[in-house]
Amino acid sequence: MFTFDPWMWACHEEINEGKFILNLPQAHVITEGFSPVIERVFKFDSLYAIDAILKNSLGNPIEYMILKDCNHYHQTDAICIAPVEAFIKSSNKP
């Protein structure tokens, strides 16, 4: 399993109770700026959830990395697409 900025809102009770167990190799990539936003907006600690999942997981190998000085939009195509969409919607034409 490979995740980018996971936040698992839908199953947080199972995660906190140790019932959410993954038996497969995992790689989680988290941007430094994403977790504080999720915590502020949704009152959900995504880093705590990832730590709980890793603690209860049986899969090998497990990788967990935090990209410093990055935010959620840095690892998606939105950073490239959003300016193009804004240009297309504007009255400016090439």
URBELWO-V223986 format. One record per backbone hydrogen bond with DSSP energy under -1.0 kcal/mol. CO is the residue of the C=O (numbers start at 1). NH is the residue of the N-H. If there is no record, write none. Layout:
# URBELWO-V223986
co=CO nh=NH
co=CO nh=NH
This chain:
# URBELWO-V223986
co=1 nh=27
co=3 nh=29
co=9 nh=12
co=11 nh=15
co=12 nh=16
co=13 nh=17
co=14 nh=19
co=14 nh=20
co=15 nh=18
co=22 nh=58
co=22 nh=59
co=26 nh=63
co=27 nh=3
co=28 nh=65
co=29 nh=5
co=30 nh=67
co=31 nh=34
co=34 nh=38
co=35 nh=39
co=36 nh=40
co=37 nh=41
co=38 nh=42
co=44 nh=46
co=45 nh=49
co=46 nh=50
co=47 nh=51
co=48 nh=52
co=49 nh=53
co=50 nh=54
co=51 nh=55
co=52 nh=56
co=61 nh=26
co=63 nh=28
co=65 nh=30
co=67 nh=32
co=70 nh=33
co=71 nh=74
co=72 nh=75
co=77 nh=80
co=77 nh=81
co=78 nh=82
co=81 nh=85
co=82 nh=86
co=83 nh=87
co=84 nh=88
co=85 nh=89
co=86 nh=90
